[in-house]
Amino acid sequence: MTNIFCTYHSNFRRSYATLREIENRLKSIKNIEKITNTMMIVASTRLGKAQRAMAIARVYGTTNKEVYDKSETVVPEQPAKKLIVVMSSDKGLCGSIHSQLARTARARLEQFPEADVVAIGDKTKNQLIRTHAKNLVLSVSQIGKESPTFNEAALIADQITSLGNEYDDIELIYNKFVSSVAFEPTIRPAFTAVTIEASPKFNTYELEDEVVGNLAEFSLANYILWGLSEGHAAEISARRSAMDNASKNANDMIGKFTILFNRTRQAVITNELVDIITGASSLE
């Protein structure tokens, strides 16, 4: 009888541990599902505000672009000194949006290995610093918490200007907002004062020479605001999609673990009944 009791007690403990593990896992998945669902709702709420800010920034950016299109301004074919500004944010949990941006920046650095890099946002900076740390000359953090403003863009443009390097070509890399479910890494040139003055039709604006430098810095701030606003809207949209997919996956896992828990519990009860009946029969 002692051997029968020991066998029954050992089987009971193993089954109980398995049930407890499944139950704990099920609770964890349910908690994660609540978090991801809440984050999806928050992202959906913030997306409207981000899109409105992006629409305003697009007006300034496209108007700025029209000035240089009419001036027939082009970047030098072989720039002596090139600057690449990569614009992301500090936040994650938004799919591959930062990885694709870093991949685009690495591709440009393969073409221009001596180019300097300014990383706006910690996510892209952390990826680029692994392979191109020597190219990084400036990094900006605390980006992506709220919709970008012109003051932030102007401060970043001022820091870039304060580097003191005479760049022949400046280009911006950011995520363009295509739709609520799509984004596209985009490269946009930001012309320097020397490039602007060399434009074939820029003299039609009849600007004084000392104004060109201010125009170049103002245009850089406009383009940075445009890129940050596009990237911010794309990031929130990507986060909403990522959290929606995570919630769906969690729901699928909850269903599977619920079935597993019920089957395991049923098997435990059946085994306990068999052990009790077997033990009682052996005593007769």
Secondary structure as UniProt FT lines:
FT   HELIX           2..71
FT   STRAND          82..87
FT   TURN            95..96
FT   HELIX           97..111
FT   TURN            113..114
FT   STRAND          116..120
FT   HELIX           122..131
FT   HELIX           133..135
FT   STRAND          136..140
FT   HELIX           150..161
FT   TURN            162..163
FT   STRAND          169..179
FT   TURN            180..181
FT   STRAND          182..190
FT   HELIX           193..197
FT   TURN            200..201
FT   HELIX           202..205
FT   HELIX           209..283
//
